[in-house]
Amino acid sequence: MTLDHTTTALRISVVSPARPGHHGAGTGHGLIGMRERAETAGGTLTYGPGPDGTYAVHASLPTRAPAEHS
């Protein structure tokens, strides 16, 4: 796992070895929920297999709350 921050964003990356055909015991909604929460905060979340046999999850979250529009 790596963490990186600037004055405008916090970036989190998690990369793990992937096992072809392996599916965890979860419901399959964890990554979708994480992406929805990141977007609600004004950030992004991407995930997927890498060409080197790994699986990566990358989040970028703003360090300041998004401006509200009235």
Buried (B, 14 or more C-beta within 10 A) or exposed (E): EEEEEEEEBBBBBEBEEBEEEEEEEEEEEEBEEBBEEBEEBBBBBEBEEEEEEEBBBBBBBBEEEEEEEE
